[in-house]
Amino acid sequence: MKTLTGGSKSLRILLIVLLSLGLLACIGTPATPTKIVPATETPTPIVIVVTATPVPVLVVTNTPVLPTATVPVPTATPGLPTATPTAHIVIPPLVTVLPIPPVLPRPSPTPPCQELPVRGFGKVWGENESARDYVGCPSYPKTEMGVDFTAQRFENGIIFYTSASGYFDKDSVLVLFRDNKTWSKVTAPADASPAPIGAPPAGKYAPQGRIGYVWQQAAGVRTRLGWGIEPEKSGKVANGTNAAWQAFTRGYMYWIPWNLPDDRYIYVVATYNPYPPGGNRSDWLEFKDTWNP
C-alpha cells in the first residue's frame, strides 16, 4: 500500500468534510418550491403561410364551341396552271314524258265575214279578238254611218246617245259603268231634263238634258257614276262634228270624238253571245282610236 503524503492526506479529509456537509444540507433543509409566474406579454401569433396552387375553373356557356378544323392548303406546283373547280349538278332521272301533240289552231269565235269593218272600227276589230267575239260580223247596214251624238264622261263611267235609227238606239240613252264593265239602256224622252240639284264639288259637273235626267232618275246610275268630270260633248253630221256608229250581228261599235285630234275612243258594246251558248250580254270594251287616214 502506497503511503500518502501529508498534502494528499489533508486534501482527502477536506473532500470528505464537504461531501458530508452537502449530504446534511439535502437531508435537513427542505427545498423551497419555485413559484411559476404566468407570462404577461402578448403571445406572438404563429402565422402559417399556405401557398395554394391555382385550380383551373371550367366556365360553361350556352354557345357550343365548335372544333376548329385546320384545312391543309394545297401548294400549287410552279409552272402548272391552276384548275378552277367545276360545280357538278346531279339531275335526278325524270319520268317519261309523252310527246306533246301539235297545237292545232283554235277556231275563231267569229265565222268568216262577207263584209269587214273599215277605218277605226276595222282596225280595232282586226287587231283584237275580244272585239270580234263581242260583236261578230257587220250587220245591216254593213258599213259605218255618221250620227249626231251627245255624250258626257263621269268619274266612273259614260253616258251617251246618238241619232242611229236601229231599234237598239232609237230613243235610248246608253249608260256604261266602269265598276264592272256592264251597260244599261234607258229610254228617255228627247226633251227630258233633271230636277234642280245642288252645286257639284269643285272641278266636277252636273249633267243636263236627257243625260242629266237619266243620271238623276235611273236607279243606281248617279251613285255608281259619280259627278261629271267634264261638260257634255255634242256633234252633228251637218257640220262634220259627228260621231260614228256601226251595227254587227252580236253588238255595236260607237266612235266618240271627245276632243280632236287625239282624244278619240271606240266603244264595243256586246248584246248577244255567239252560239253556243247564245243568250243576251251586257258588257262592253273601250279602245283608243289610233287609226289615221
Secondary structure, DSSP 8 states (H G I E B T S, - for coil): -----HHHHHHHHHHHHHHHHHHHHHHHS-----------S--------------------SS--------------TTS----------------------------SS---SS---HHHHHHHHH-HHHHHHH-SB-SSSS-EEE-EEEEEETTEEEEEE---STTTTTEEEEEETTTTEEEEEE--TT----------TT-B---HHHHHHHHHSTTHHHHH-SBSS--EEE-TTTT--EEEEEETTEEEEEEEEETTTEEEEEEEE-B--TTT--B--BEEEEE-----
